[in-house]
Amino acid sequence: MATLLPDYNNWSNYFTWAVYRWLTNDEATYNHVLDIVQTSERGIDCDGAIKEYVESGNPLTETETL
């Protein structure tokens, strides 16, 4: 029997879905993330670069958030 996951628009959890929505919600941010992925060396460190981008854009750096 398959385990049912919570449904966050077919994402495994709310936080992953929320970050995805934030990164794809407007064209400028989406294009910037695409640039990060395309300029990463074969995509090897694009996850670290995207994480850094998300953290640098967080206005609540002193508060636990994403």
PEHU-V981028 format. One record per backbone hydrogen bond with DSSP energy under -0.5 kcal/mol. NH is the residue of the N-H (numbers start at 0). CO is the residue of the C=O. E is the energy in kcal/mol with one decimal. If there is no record, write none. Layout:
NH	CO	E
NH	CO	E
//
This chain:
7	5	-1.0
7	10	-1.2
10	7	-1.1
16	12	-1.8
17	13	-2.9
18	14	-2.2
19	15	-2.3
20	16	-2.7
21	17	-2.3
22	18	-2.5
23	19	-1.4
24	20	-0.8
29	25	-2.4
30	26	-2.8
31	27	-2.0
32	28	-2.5
33	29	-2.3
34	30	-2.2
35	31	-2.2
36	32	-2.3
37	33	-2.8
38	34	-2.2
39	35	-1.0
41	39	-1.2
42	39	-0.7
43	40	-2.2
45	42	-0.7
48	44	-1.9
49	45	-2.6
50	46	-2.2
51	47	-2.3
52	48	-2.1
53	49	-2.6
54	50	-2.7
55	51	-2.5
56	52	-1.3
57	54	-1.0
58	56	-0.7
60	57	-0.6
62	59	-2.1
//
